[in-house]
Amino acid sequence: MQRIVVIGGSGHIGTYLVPRLWKAGFDVVCVSRGQREPYSPNVAWQSVEMVRIDRDAAEKDGTFGPRIRELRPDAVIDLTCYTPESARQLVDALRGSIGMFLHCGTIWVHGHSTVVPTIEDQPRRPICDYGRRKAAIEAYLLDEARSGRFPATILHPGHIVGEGWAPLNPAGHFNTAVFERLARGEELALPNFGMETVHHVHADDVAQSFERALASPEAAIGQSFHVVSASALTLRGYAEAVAGWYACEAKLRFIPWQEWRETVSDTEARSTLDHISHSPHCSIEKARRCIGYEPRYSSPAAVRESIRWLEKNGRLRA
């Protein structure tokens, strides 16, 4: 039985990934800070080994990598690595001791969309600090893997959604009032012409991609893969889909960016600018071909499930 260590296993992806791996027959170790329960209950959590480690503190004193190695993993899935230094520390500790290392990246490594759908081989031109750090981690890990020094694979999710948290909305930020306005048939203002894109993925489909990669090491090691739904959505199309769930017609008003930003908070404006500046639309053909990834959820279906959870738990009033 393969022993899989999942770093950050109680978060968005881990909530779905850890039960998947346990059900598939792996010996699963979930490493987390222990500050959050998984978003969804599952019998698997009674059977997996839970290990509490504060990654930031352990990295500062140089013990994080050795502590992961001491767990005797056959493979490691890292869902919480955000700096090249963090990646190097873990790689140095695990080199020669594991058969596979899977890193959670982001489609933000691509920066502005140019030719769409974006494929994995397009040049990395990240436009934000998060994207630049993740691109540097990817470059380092792929160099290690392709030189035969370390068996790394990178999986790049889009906008992750699922039960337990609010999804990115049709205005490009996270205020759930946008969904409420559309549900009531009220007017919603969107920036520009609402033609920028967002690309969601259900957390369980992300979990699926890690499981598929684990099952296909020959095809996965030394490669990076997009992990998104089959199609991106324009902001306009997204808003129309949400309104349709409530038997309403979307009443949309389009405002130039400089005017639109004055209608929302600074936090919302920054989030929207980040998302519409990227306007991601990524291909999953490589992941389909190489590791058999096939998302169960379209972008609207993934968001709809998340919205139903918010309604059921009193966090959204349609």
Buried (B, 14 or more C-beta within 10 A) or exposed (E): EBBBBBBBBBBBBBBBBBBBBBEEEBBBBBBBBEEEEBBBEBEBBEEBEBBEBEBEEBBEEEBBBBBBBEBEBBBBBBBBBBEBEBBBBBBEBBBEEBEBBBBBBBBBBBBEBEEBBBBBEBEBEBBEEBBBBBBBBBBBBBEBBEEEEBBBBBBBBBBBBBBBBBBBBBBBBBBBBBBBBBBEEEEBBBBBEBBBBBBBBBBBBBBBBBBBBBEBBEBBBBBBBBBBBBBBBBBBBBBBBBBEBEEBEBBBEBBEEEEBBEEBEEEBBEBBBBBBBBBBBBBBEBBBEBBBBEBEBBBBBBBBBBBEBBBEEEEBEE
